[in-house]
Amino acid sequence: MLHSTASPQAGTEPPAVREGGSVSAADLLAEVRDCTPVSQGNYRSDQGAAATIPVCGTDEVVFWKADMDIDCDGQPGIRCNIATDPYFSASTAFAQSDGRPLNSETLPYVVVPVPSALWDYRVHGVRGGSVVAVVYGDQVQYAVVGDTGPAGVIGEASYAAAEALGINPDPRSGGTPSGVTYIVFKNSRVTPIEDRTAAVAAGEGLAQQFVNGG
């Protein structure tokens, strides 16, 4: 969870899934141009940074515009383990259908702040497995809500989510300092949470409804 603007790693495998669906990044960003805050104040992008990021809401979604820090937690693998990530934890807030933690290396997921007086995601129809559209540049990556993070910090996603968007996924040097929009579809859920294909299918449908006015 140390983050910089380092360029993508040489040898990083290409993303296994490219969304490339009918809903463009521009379509989605046009729908979240204006912010009606639902958080009781602002989040920080990192510990020690200024608190400038509100969580915004509409009838259909909650969203925020932030950086992307890399969450490498969950099942240990070749890229995400205690040797590669000094902050590694072998658990995630939400588990797979078999009870094991999520796999950050293979599952695109987004981190939400733990509930606090600032904002409680649960009050806004968000839970583990909620569908998220992550927009970066002209790309859209569909993911799920898969983990929770510090109460005052926002803007974090799994190794697989970063990799799929062409963001350096290295837990020590990766991430990007800005330019990422996270759009969570209220009252949505992928079951089982680890089904990446189902998240893409659900995301496409929900995004289409969203840009078409519900």
C-alpha positions in Angstrom: 0.0 0.0 0.0 3.0 2.3 -0.7 2.1 4.2 -3.8 3.9 6.1 -6.5 3.6 7.0 -10.1 6.1 4.5 -11.3 5.6 3.2 -14.8 4.1 -0.3 -15.4 6.4 -3.1 -14.6 8.3 -4.8 -17.4 7.1 -8.3 -17.7 3.7 -7.7 -16.2 1.2 -10.1 -17.8 -1.5 -8.5 -20.0 -4.9 -8.3 -18.4 -7.0 -11.5 -18.6 -10.2 -9.6 -19.2 -10.7 -6.4 -21.2 -14.2 -5.0 -20.8 -14.6 -3.1 -24.1 -18.3 -3.2 -23.8 -21.0 -0.9 -25.2 -20.8 1.7 -22.4 -17.8 4.0 -22.8 -15.8 5.7 -20.1 -17.1 9.0 -21.5 -20.7 7.8 -21.2 -20.2 6.9 -17.5 -18.2 10.0 -16.6 -20.9 12.2 -18.1 -23.4 10.8 -15.6 -21.1 11.5 -12.6 -20.0 15.0 -13.6 -21.8 16.6 -10.7 -21.4 15.6 -7.1 -24.1 15.6 -4.5 -22.2 14.6 -1.4 -23.5 11.7 0.7 -20.5 11.5 3.0 -20.3 13.8 6.1 -17.1 15.4 5.0 -14.1 14.4 2.8 -11.7 11.5 2.6 -7.9 11.6 2.1 -6.2 9.8 -0.8 -3.4 8.6 1.6 -2.6 9.0 5.2 -1.3 12.6 5.7 -2.8 14.0 2.5 -5.4 16.7 2.6 -9.0 15.6 3.0 -10.5 16.6 -0.4 -12.5 13.6 -1.7 -16.3 13.4 -1.0 -18.4 10.3 -1.6 -21.1 11.4 -4.0 -24.5 9.9 -4.7 -27.5 9.6 -7.1 -30.5 7.4 -6.8 -28.7 4.6 -8.6 -25.0 4.8 -7.6 -22.5 6.2 -5.1 -19.1 7.4 -6.6 -15.9 9.0 -5.8 -13.0 10.4 -7.8 -9.6 9.6 -6.3 -6.2 7.9 -6.7 -5.6 4.2 -6.9 -3.6 2.5 -4.2 -2.9 -1.2 -4.6 -4.6 -3.8 -2.3 -2.6 -7.1 -2.5 -4.4 -8.7 0.4 -6.2 -12.0 0.5 -4.9 -15.4 -0.7 -1.2 -15.3 -1.1 0.3 -15.8 -4.5 3.3 -15.1 -6.6 2.7 -11.4 -6.8 0.8 -10.8 -3.5 2.5 -12.1 -0.4 4.3 -11.0 2.7 7.6 -10.8 0.8 6.2 -8.5 -2.0 4.0 -6.3 0.1 5.1 -5.0 3.5 1.5 -4.4 4.5 0.2 -7.8 3.3 -2.7 -9.4 5.1 -3.9 -12.9 4.3 -7.5 -11.9 4.8 -10.1 -9.7 3.1 -13.3 -8.2 4.6 -15.4 -10.3 2.3 -14.8 -14.0 1.5 -15.3 -16.3 -1.5 -18.2 -18.7 -1.6 -15.9 -21.4 -0.2 -15.0 -19.2 2.8 -11.5 -18.4 1.7 -10.3 -14.8 1.3 -10.5 -13.2 -2.1 -7.6 -13.4 -4.5 -6.3 -9.9 -5.3 -4.1 -11.3 -8.2 -7.1 -12.6 -10.2 -10.2 -10.8 -9.0 -10.7 -7.1 -9.8 -12.2 -5.6 -6.6 -12.5 -2.2 -4.9 -11.8 -1.3 -1.3 -14.3 0.8 0.6 -13.5 2.6 3.9 -14.8 0.9 7.0 -18.0 2.4 8.3 -17.6 5.6 10.3 -19.3 8.8 11.2 -17.8 10.1 7.9 -19.7 7.6 5.8 -21.2 4.1 6.2 -21.4 2.3 2.9 -24.0 -0.1 4.2 -26.6 2.7 4.5 -26.3 3.3 0.8 -27.0 -0.1 -0.6 -23.3 -1.2 -0.8 -22.0 -4.5 0.5 -19.5 -7.2 -0.3 -20.0 -8.2 -3.9 -21.6 -4.9 -5.0 -20.8 -4.2 -8.7 -18.4 -1.3 -9.4 -17.4 0.4 -12.7 -13.8 1.6 -12.3 -13.0 4.3 -14.9 -9.5 5.3 -15.8 -8.7 7.3 -18.9 -10.8 5.8 -21.7 -11.1 2.4 -20.0 -13.9 0.8 -17.9 -13.1 -2.2 -15.7 -16.0 -3.9 -13.9 -15.2 -5.1 -10.4 -16.8 -5.9 -7.1 -16.6 -4.4 -3.6 -14.1 -6.9 -2.0 -12.4 -5.3 1.0 -12.5 -2.5 3.5 -9.8 0.0 4.4 -8.9 2.8 6.8 -11.8 5.0 8.0 -10.4 8.2 6.6 -8.8 7.1 3.3 -10.4 6.2 0.0 -9.1 5.2 -3.4 -7.8 1.6 -3.5 -8.4 -1.5 -5.6 -6.9 -5.0 -6.1 -3.8 -6.0 -8.0 -6.0 -7.5 -10.7 -8.1 -4.3 -11.1 -5.0 -2.1 -11.5 -3.4 -4.6 -13.9 -6.6 -4.7 -16.1 -6.5 -0.9 -16.4 -2.9 -0.7 -17.3 -1.9 0.8 -13.9 1.2 -0.5 -12.3 -0.1 -3.1 -9.8 3.0 -3.5 -7.8 2.0 -3.2 -4.1 5.2 -1.3 -3.2 5.6 1.1 -6.1 2.4 0.9 -8.1 -0.9 2.8 -8.3 -1.7 6.1 -9.7 -2.0 9.5 -7.9 -5.3 10.6 -9.5 -7.7 10.2 -12.4 -9.7 7.1 -11.2 -13.5 7.2 -10.8 -15.2 4.5 -8.8 -18.9 4.0 -9.5 -20.7 1.6 -7.2 -24.2 0.4 -8.2 -26.5 0.4 -5.3 -28.3 -2.8 -4.2 -26.3 -4.9 -6.7 -24.5 -8.1 -5.9 -22.4 -10.7 -7.7 -22.9 -14.2 -6.4 -20.5 -15.9 -6.0 -18.4 -12.8 -5.3 -15.3 -14.4 -7.0 -17.1 -14.8 -10.4 -15.3 -12.3 -12.5 -17.3 -13.1 -15.6 -20.5 -12.5 -13.7 -19.2 -9.1 -12.5 -18.6 -8.0 -16.1 -22.0 -9.1 -17.3 -23.8 -7.5 -14.4 -21.7 -4.3 -14.7 -22.5 -4.0 -18.4 -26.2 -4.2 -17.8 -26.2 -1.8 -14.9 -24.0 0.7 -16.7 -26.3 0.6 -19.7 -29.3 1.3 -17.5 -27.4 4.1 -15.7 -26.4 6.0 -18.8 -29.8 5.5 -20.3 -31.5 7.1 -17.3 -32.5 4.1 -15.3 
